């Protein structure tokens, strides 16, 4: 089979939400304390997790890339889908009924390290059976990101992660 995709980037796919603080000089430690708070001036939405971060970066470099991830049947999944469509990157998100899409609140203040508040949602259900093995046959390389953030991939000593890479290898990726 001809390899017409350079790389499939699969794994953690989440909706990142980054609040924009009105006062970017106020230290985070003053905001996140009992009784603390700060007014916001909006929020930025973006794709996060390895599938989006790595996949979008490779796509921007002109590398033939396909993103592959799991989403829930919720508003966050629809927004993540819309964001990827707007970026023009080829992707496939498998929608899981009754599950919630992973999301992260990303707290950023200039001059300070970021804080992540993450809900793994459907990403905790990743197993080797979640990948489309026929799609892997068209790819030269396979990248699977953040398995340590997905409960199904590191359970039982990483049995599912091992099986996932065996599937990718058998497919020729």
VOKE-249556 format. One line per 2 residues: their letters; for each residue x, y, z of C-alpha. Coordinates in nm, 2 decimals, decimal comma. Layout:
BEGIN
a = X:Y:Z; ...
This chain:
BEGIN
xx = 0,00:0,00:0,00; 0,12:0,35:-0,09
xx = 0,21:0,57:0,21; 0,03:0,90:0,13
xx = 0,04:1,03:0,49; 0,37:1,12:0,65
xx = 0,24:1,09:1,01; -0,07:1,02:1,21
xx = -0,07:1,20:1,54; -0,31:1,03:1,78
xx = -0,39:1,04:2,14; -0,50:1,31:2,38
xx = -0,72:1,57:2,22; -0,88:1,83:2,44
xx = -1,03:2,17:2,43; -0,80:2,42:2,59
xx = -0,96:2,73:2,75; -0,73:3,01:2,85
xx = -0,89:3,30:3,05; -0,76:3,65:2,97
xx = -0,70:3,83:3,29; -0,77:4,21:3,30
xx = -0,47:4,27:3,51; -0,18:4,06:3,37
xx = 0,06:4,19:3,64; -0,11:4,04:3,93
xx = 0,06:3,73:4,06; -0,13:3,40:4,02
xx = -0,07:3,33:4,39; -0,28:3,64:4,47
xx = -0,56:3,52:4,25; -0,58:3,16:4,35
xx = -0,63:3,18:4,72; -0,95:3,16:4,94
xx = -1,15:3,48:4,87; -0,92:3,58:4,58
xx = -1,04:3,65:4,23; -0,99:3,87:3,93
xx = -1,20:4,01:3,65; -1,15:3,85:3,31
xx = -1,16:4,01:2,96; -1,25:3,70:2,76
xx = -1,13:3,35:2,71; -0,93:3,19:2,42
xx = -1,03:2,85:2,29; -0,78:2,62:2,12
xx = -0,71:2,26:2,05; -0,49:2,10:2,31
xx = -0,33:1,77:2,39; -0,08:1,58:2,17
xx = -0,31:1,52:1,88; -0,38:1,89:1,84
xx = -0,05:2,05:1,96; 0,18:1,81:1,78
xx = -0,05:1,76:1,48; -0,11:2,13:1,42
xx = 0,26:2,20:1,45; 0,36:1,94:1,20
xx = 0,08:2,05:0,96; 0,20:2,41:0,98
xx = 0,55:2,29:0,88; 0,39:2,14:0,56
xx = 0,42:1,77:0,67; 0,13:1,55:0,56
xx = -0,04:1,50:0,89; -0,36:1,34:1,01
xx = -0,49:1,40:1,37; -0,68:1,12:1,54
xx = -0,85:1,15:1,87; -1,16:1,08:2,08
xx = -1,43:1,33:2,17; -1,75:1,32:2,37
xx = -2,10:1,40:2,24; -2,10:1,74:2,40
xx = -2,05:2,11:2,34; -1,67:2,09:2,40
xx = -1,64:1,81:2,13; -1,83:2,02:1,88
xx = -1,61:2,32:1,95; -1,29:2,12:1,92
xx = -1,42:1,99:1,59; -1,50:2,34:1,47
xx = -1,15:2,47:1,57; -0,98:2,19:1,38
xx = -1,20:2,25:1,07; -1,11:2,62:1,09
xx = -0,74:2,54:1,09; -0,77:2,32:0,78
xx = -0,59:2,03:0,92; -0,71:1,68:0,82
xx = -0,84:1,50:1,13; -1,07:1,23:1,25
xx = -1,23:1,26:1,59; -1,43:0,95:1,70
xx = -1,74:1,07:1,89; -1,83:0,86:2,19
xx = -2,19:0,88:2,30; -2,24:0,95:2,67
xx = -1,88:1,06:2,72; -1,74:1,41:2,78
xx = -1,46:1,57:2,58; -1,14:1,63:2,76
xx = -1,07:1,99:2,85; -0,81:2,20:3,02
xx = -0,83:2,53:3,19; -0,49:2,69:3,12
xx = -0,40:2,97:3,36; -0,13:3,20:3,23
xx = 0,02:3,52:3,37; 0,32:3,68:3,21
xx = 0,65:3,59:3,38; 0,49:3,29:3,57
xx = 0,47:2,92:3,49; 0,13:2,79:3,36
xx = -0,12:2,61:3,57; -0,33:2,33:3,41
xx = -0,67:2,22:3,55; -0,74:1,91:3,34
xx = -1,04:1,68:3,30; -0,93:1,38:3,09
xx = -1,29:1,29:3,00; -1,31:1,04:2,71
xx = -0,93:1,03:2,68; -0,93:0,79:2,98
xx = -1,12:0,54:2,77; -0,84:0,51:2,51
xx = -0,74:0,15:2,44; -0,57:-0,02:2,14
xx = -0,91:-0,08:2,00; -0,98:0,29:1,96
xx = -0,74:0,33:1,66; -0,84:0,27:1,30
xx = -0,58:0,02:1,19; -0,67:0,07:0,82
xx = -0,58:0,44:0,84; -0,24:0,35:0,99
xx = -0,16:0,15:0,67; -0,14:0,48:0,48
xx = 0,10:0,64:0,72; 0,48:0,64:0,73
xx = 0,50:0,73:1,09; 0,27:0,71:1,40
xx = 0,29:0,94:1,70; 0,08:0,87:2,01
xx = 0,09:1,14:2,27; 0,05:1,17:2,64
xx = -0,03:0,80:2,73; 0,05:0,88:3,09
xx = -0,24:1,12:3,09; -0,49:0,85:2,98
xx = -0,58:0,59:3,23; -0,67:0,32:2,98
xx = -0,32:0,34:2,83; -0,11:0,30:3,14
xx = -0,33:0,05:3,33; -0,20:-0,30:3,37
xx = 0,16:-0,20:3,32; 0,08:-0,03:2,98
xx = -0,07:-0,34:2,82; -0,30:-0,13:2,59
xx = -0,02:0,10:2,49; 0,20:-0,19:2,40
xx = -0,09:-0,34:2,20; -0,14:0,00:2,02
xx = 0,22:0,01:1,90; 0,20:-0,35:1,79
xx = -0,10:-0,26:1,58; 0,08:0,04:1,43
xx = 0,39:-0,17:1,36; 0,18:-0,44:1,19
xx = 0,02:-0,17:0,97; 0,36:-0,06:0,86
x = 0,36:0,28:1,03
